[in-house]
């Protein structure tokens, strides 16, 4: 399976998903004009990936500086997808990274952490 790499733009994050290393990363800002259109290839890749792998995911890293409400909804959809994968006995570590001066990013990370049940969700100050 090929890795998924999407370069960042002014309004979209950098995406790096490594099938071989079982590491996923979303970094930057997320306020695309059409959020679902931007994230659709990511969901397609993850669904294919989950059908093919047998091991746990080393980490799923979010380092989001700013995001809009539609991106927030998509992130919850990603967390829901990850939790469904964990129901099969796999483990996924999610690292929500935030800068110490970005209080809103920390608060959103705390809110996401409250919404997930199975994921190992860490708040990581950078």
HELIX and SHEET records of a PDB file:
HELIX    1   1 UNK A   35  UNK A   52  1                                  18    
HELIX    2   2 UNK A   69  UNK A   86  1                                  18    
HELIX    3   3 UNK A  103  UNK A  115  1                                  13    
SHEET    1   A 6 UNK A   4  UNK A   6  0                                        
SHEET    2   A 6 UNK A  14  UNK A  18 -1                                        
SHEET    3   A 6 UNK A  23  UNK A  30 -1                                        
SHEET    4   A 6 UNK A  57  UNK A  67  1                                        
SHEET    5   A 6 UNK A  92  UNK A  98  1                                        
SHEET    6   A 6 UNK A 120  UNK A 125  1                                        
END                                                                             
